[in-house]
Amino acid sequence: MFFKHLMLLYRRDVLLYVIFITGAVVLAVEVMAVRILAPFFGNTIFSFSSVVSIILAALSVGYWHGGRLADKHPDKNFFYLLVSLAGSTVIFAHFVSQFILPFLSDFFSISFGPLIATLTLFFIPSYFFGLLSPFVVKLRSLDLAERGIGQVSGEVFFSSTLGSILGSLLSGFVLIPYVGISMSMYAMGVLVVLIGVVGRYNKTPFKRLDIFFYLVVIGALSIPLFDVNEPEVLAGGGEVLFSKDGLYEKVRVVDKIHSSGQPVRLLRQDRSFSSGIQLPTGDLLFPYTLYYKLYNFFHDPATLTHALVLGAGTGTVAKEINQEYPDAVVDVVDIEPILFELSHEYFMVPEDDNIREYVADGRQSLRTNEQQYELIFGDMYSSLYSLPFQVMTKEYCELLYSRLTDGGVYVGNYISSLDTLPPSLLGSIVVTFSEVFDSVYLFAMETPEYSGPQNIVLVATKGTHVPTLTKTALANADDRTIRSFVEYFVELEDVFPTLSPYDVFTDDLAPVEFHSMELLRKANL
């Protein structure tokens, strides 16, 4: 009965289709706004909160003002003008975001930057979409005088909300992964503009307002023709070999000249270069990626049978482990599916039966996979702007510990600083791991004396019979690479004489973004 009534309702009322489509677009824009901000301010709670609050505020103002306009100008031609204006603001917002966001990210922190950026870019589009629902209520109440205002408004908000559900699903499951942000934003804007054009087209005499209307239409539809080459702008001059919106981030492959003069190939995830290789050899580029070799300090290399890499990146860590331990099975887990394709196409990772690739969340994989590993290498975030709190909690550490064999070694890359003044991100990471693991060690990839943000390698071991890692032991290691680690070794007792001032991160309370914001503030970044 409900669906029969629904079909009859939509069959004779085009305004409900309009409000259904605009409802879908405004929610899709809300989802995409988070992704648009991510390369500049990260995927943080600040970005999510800013987008949701600003768009809701804009819609609220639009609902309020739209009701007044509808009472003053209850005219379908005026309504369709507003529809086209709403579509044009979506196109314009995405176009100008490519110029405004790099500027805003230089001046505002990851806490307030998303709020300012969302207000600048998405308040006006959301406001215009908010105008539309009260207008449709007014127009339908005039056309359907026999119906009560309650029924009319209920049907309008039902259609708008139903469209919003569709827009939310389409943006996450179809538009972002398969179409891309730019094409999706422009396509949605053009669709809404054209709905306004078709709705406004009639045989009434030409009015002065029509001049403004058609100027808006022509201007909006022309903007995509002048779109900048976004990857080139963001890559800072490197040659962009690949650029695509992944399921979780903007992914690019860029060839550049390193500061050392060495040609390199880099993987850029959102705003940060996360990993790469030297050209033309394919050797590892970032020093922290070599620290899997510490397994050889603790154990005979021949004992490694299973290794796990959490966070595929370019796939080169898995490749190096596979080459150094050819009989070991290396499982690689990453939540971003496209990275595995890129590792083979651009980063010289061979197809090998002993390298097994899994598209999954790292923590979920640990929970569902009961395989035991002698070595786990973790590198699941690329910058201080994108910190997945769920892989820094005590519960996560317990999962890691349970998947290591007795004597197993965990090597993890973290971006932090050796500044010990609470709140300290590194202090909380160390105390959290120390709650679970038997031994914890640190290596600073710049120098142990450097107090600014840098890559920090954390090494944790399971079991009490594992050799103790000290400067002297490192200096006397047989492996030349391991001996070179000695200058980066951090004397944990000197940096953190006591761990009591620092918070233990848990699934219930892990203010990771707050700690990273404090770190960036102290570093004036």
N, C-alpha and C positions, 0 to 999 in steps of 0.2 A: 504493500500500500504506500509506504514511504517513497520507494523508488519510482512508482507510477506517478505520484504527485510531483516528485522532483523533475521527471521528464516533461510533464505538462507545464511546469513552472518555467523551465528554461526554454521550452519550445516557443513561447510567445513573449519573451522578455529579453531583448538584446542587452539591456543595461546590466543584467545579472552576469552575462558573459564578460562584459567590460570589467566589472568589479572583481570577477573571478580572476581574470588575467592580471589585472593590476595588483591584486592581493598576492598572486604568485610571484610577481616581479619584485615587490618590496621585500619579501622574505628572502628571495634569492640574493638580492643586493645585500641584505644584512649578513648572510652567510659569507658572501664573497668579500665583504668589507674586512672581515677578520683576516682573510688570506691576502688582501691587498696591503694591509698594514704589516703583516708578518715579516717581510724582508727588511723592514726598517725598525720595527719595535718588538719583533719576536712574537711567538705564540704564548702569551702570558695571560694570567688572570686580569691584568690591567687592560689588555687589548679587548678581551671578551666583554668585560664589564663596561668599558667605554662604548663599544659599538652598541650593545644592547640598550644601555641607558640613554645615549644620545638619540638613537633612532626612535625609541619609545617616546622620548620627550618631543621630538619633532612630529611624530604622528599625533600626539596629544594636542599640540598647538594646531595642527592641521584640522583635526576633528572639530575643535572649538571654532576656528575661523571659518571652516567649510560650512558649518551650520548657519553662520551669519550670512555668508555669501549666498548660500542657497535660498535663504529667505528673501534676500535683496534682489537676486538675479536668477530666478527659477527657470533657466533657459537652457535647452539642450546644446545649442551652439556654443554658449559660454562654457558649459560643462566639458565639451569635447576640446575646446581650447586649453582648458586646464589639464586634460589628459595628455595632449601633445606637449605641453610645458613639462609635465612630470617625466615623460620619456626623454625629452631633450636634456633635462638636468642629470639624468643617469649617464647619458653619453658624455656630457661636459665634465661631470665629476670624475669619471675614469680617465678622461684625457688629461685634465689638469693634475691628477694625482701623480703622474709620472714626473712632473716638475716640482710639485709642492712637497711631496713626501721626503725626497732627499734633503731638501732644505730644512724641514721641520725636525728630521732625525738628528741633524747637526746641532740643534738648539735646545731640544727638549729631551728629558729622560724617558726611560722605558715605562715609568709610572704615569707621568702627565702627558707625554707625547701622544699616545693613542687617543686621549680625550680631546686634545686640541685638533689632531688630524681628523678624527671622526666628526667633530663639530664643523670643521672647515669644509669637508668634502661631502658629508652625507646628511647633514641637517636639512638643507634645502630640498634635495630630492625626496626625502622622507616626508617633509612638510607638504609638498605638493601631492604626494600619494594620500596623505591624510585628509586632504580637502575633498577627495572624491566620494568616500562613503556617505557623508551627510548629504552631498548633492544627489546621489542616487536615491537615498531615502526620500528626499523632498520631491524629486521628479516622479518617482513611482507613486508617491502618495497623491500627487495631482492627477496622474493617469489612471490610478486605481482607487478612486474615491470611495468605492463600495467596501474596500478593505480597511481594517483598522490600522493605525500607525504602528501598533505593536507587531502585527503580522508582517507589514511591509519592512520595517527595520530588521526584524528577525531574519527574513529572507535575504536581505542585503548582507548582514554580518555573517550569516551562514555561508554565503557565496564567497565573501572576501576571505574568511578563515579557511574555507576549503581550498581556495586558491593558494593561500599561504602555506598550507601543508604540502601541496604539490610543489610549490616553489622551493621549499626547504629540502624536500627529497630529491628533486631534480638537480639542484645545485650541488649536493653532496655526492650523488650517485652517477650523474651523467655529465653535467656541464663542466665542473672543475676538472675531473679526471680525463674527459674525452674531448672537450671543446676548448677549454682554456679560459682564463679570466677575461682577457681582453675581448676575444670574440664573443663571449657570453654577455658581457656588459653592453657591448655595442649592439648585439642582436636584440637583447631585451629592450634597450632604449629605442631602437628603430621600430620594433614591433609596437610599442606603446604609442610612439609618434604617429605611426600609420593608422592605428585604431582611431586616434583623434582626427586624422585627415578624412578617413572614410566616414566617420560619424558626423563630421561637420559638413560634408559635401551635401548640398541641397540646391533647390532651385530658387531660393530667396535672392533678392537683389544684393549686389556686392556692397559690403559695408566697409567703413573705415577700419574696423577691428580686424577685417580679413587681411589687410596689409601686414599688420603685426603678426597675425597667425601664420601666414605663409613665409614671412621672414624667419620665424622661429623654426618652421619645418625645414626650410632650405639650409639654415645654419646648422641644425642638429644633424641632418643627414650628411652634411659635408665634413663634419669633424673627423670621422674615421679615415677619411682620405688623407688627412694630414698627421696621422698617428706617428709618433716617433718610434725609432727602433729601440724599444725598451731594453733588450739585453745588452746592446752596445753601450747605452748610457750607464747601466748599472755595473757593467763589467770593468769599467775604468780603462778602456782602450785595448784590452786583450781581444784576441780573435775568438768569437763565440762559435763553437762547433755544434753546440746543441743547446736548446732552451725549450723547456716545457713545464707546465704546471703539473706536478705530481699529485698524488692523493693527499699529501700532507705538507708540501712545500714547493716552492719554485726551484727547479733543478736546472743547472747549467753546467756545461763542460767548456772550459776556457783554456786556450793556449796563451801563455804569457812569458815574459822574460823575468825571471826571479831577480830579487835584489842583488844576488851574487853574480848575476850575468848568465846564469844557467837557464836554458829554455825548459819550461815545465808545463805540465798539463794538470789543471786543477778542477776539482769538483766544487761547485758553488751551490750551497743549499740556503735558500732565502738570502740573507745579507752577508753570509760568511763563507769563505773558502775553507772547507772542512777537511779535505785530504787531497793528495795528488801524487804525481810521479815525476821523476826526472826524464827528460827527453835527450836522446832517443833510447836510452838504456831501459827505461821502465823501472829503475830503482826507486825505493821508497824516498819520499821527499821530507816528510816531517819526522824529527828525531823520536818523538814518543812512540811511533809505530814500530820501532825496533825493540821495544822493551819486552816483547813476548820472549826474547832470547833469555830472559832471566830464569826461565824454566831450567835451562842448562846449568845455572848456578845451584839450584836446589836438587836437581835430579840428573841421572844419566839420560841423555837424549833418547836412548833406545827404549826408555820406559813410557814414552808418550805414545798412546794409542788413539786417544780421542781428544780433540780440542774443539772449543766452541768460541765463535766470534760473534759478539752481540753488537750489531751496528755494522752493516757491510761497508758503507762509504764507497770507495773505489774498488773494493774487493782485494786490494793489494796485500793487506795483512794476511788474509786467508791464503793468498798465493804464496807469500813468503814462508808461512808455516808449512804449507804443502811441500815446498821445495826443500826446506830444511829437515823435515820429518816425513819423508816420502811414504812411509808405511802407515802413517797416522790418518785417521778420518777427521776431516775438518768440517764441522757444521757451521753454516753462516746464516744468521737470522737478521732480517731487517723488515721494518713495517712498510717501507716505500718500495713497491714492486719494480719501478723503473730502474733502480740502481743496479740490479743484477744484469740487465741488458747492457747498461752503459759500461759496466766493469769489463765485459767481454769485447765490446765494440771499440772502446776508447782507451782502456787502461791495461791492456795486454794480459788480462786474466784468462788463462786457458780453460777449456772445458776438460774437467778431470773427474773421474768417478769418485775420487777421494775427497772432492769438494762438493758438499751437499748444501744446496741453497733453499732456504725456507722463508716465505713471505709471512711474517707474523710479528706481533708485538713481542719485544724481548722478554718482558716479565711473564706474559702469558705463555710463551714458549718454555720458560723455565718451569712453570707450574704444570704444564701438561706433558712435557718430555721427561721421562724418567732415566734417560741416559746419564751415566756418570762420566765426568771429564777430569783429566789430569790438569788441563790448562783451560782457563776461560779468559778471553780478552774482551773488554767492554769499552765501547766508544759510541755512546748513544746520544750525544748532543754536540752541536757544532759551535755554540757560542753562548755567552752569558745572557743572550736575548731569548734563548729557547731552552729552558731547563725543564726536562720532564721529571717532576718531583718523585714520581712513582718508582724511579730507579735509583733513588738516594735514601730510601727509608730503611729502618731496621728490618721490616718484614721482607723487603727485597734482599737485603744482605743474608737473611736466613734462608731464602730460596737459593741464592748463590752457593752458600755454604753446603746446603743439602745436595747440590748437584756436583760438588767436587769430591773426588776420591780422597781417601786419607792421604795427607801430604800434598793435596792439590794446591794450585797456585792461581790466584786471580790477579790480573793486571788491568787496571782501568785508567782511562784518560779523563781528567776533569779540568775545567777552566776555572781558576780561582787565583788567590794570592796568598802569600805567606804573612799577611797582616793578621796579627793575632788578637787585635782589639775587638771584643764582642760588640755586635754580632759578627761572627766570622763564618763565611760559607765553608771554608776549608776546615775550620775547627769543628763544625757540626758534622761534616762528612767523616772526618777522622774519628770523632767520638762515636758516631753511629756504626762504623765498621768495627771499631774496637769492642763494641758491645757484643759482637758476634764472632769475629775471627780471632785466632790465637795470636797472630802477629800482623802488624801493619807497618808499612814503610812508605816513604815519599821520595820522589825525585822531582826537582824543579827544572823545567826545560830551558829557562833562561839561565838563571843562576840561583843558588840558595840565598844569595844576598839581595836579590831583586824583590821589591815589595809590591810591585804592580801586578795587574792581571797577567797570568801566563798559564801555559799548559802544565798541569801537575799530574804526574803518573803515580797512582796509588797501587801498591803491591800488598796483597793480603794472602796469608797462607792458612791452611787447615791442618791441625795436628801439632803436637809438641815436639815431635822428633825431627822436624824439618830444620836444616841448618839456619843459623842466625845470620841475617844480612847486616854487615858492617862495612865501614870504609876500608878497613884493613883486608877483610875477606874479598871485597870487590877488587882491590888493587892486586891481589894475588891470584885472581881467577885465571884459568887457562885461556879462555876466550878473549881475544883482543877487544871485541866490541863490548863485552861485559866490563872489561877493565876501564873502558872509556866512560862508563856510567859514573865512576867514582866522583868526578867533579860536580855532578848534579845531585849527589846524594844529600838528603836533608836529615840532619841529626834531630830526630823527632822530639827527644827530651829537651833539647835546647829551645826549639820553637814553641812547643806546647809542654811546658813543665807540668802542667795539670790540665786535665780536660773538663773539669767540673764547671767552668763558666759557659760551656757551649751546649746548645740544644741538641738532643738526640732527635733526629728526624723520624717520624712515624707516619703511617698511612693516615692517622687521624689528625696529626699536626705536623706539617712540613712547610714552613713559610719560606720556601726556596726563593720566590721572586723578591721577597723583602730583603733577604740576605744578598742576592745578586744586585739589587738596586743600591744597597749600602756600599757594596764593593765598587760599583761604578761611580757612585758619588765620591767616595774617598779617592778614586783614581782620576776624578774630574773628567770622566768619559761621558 
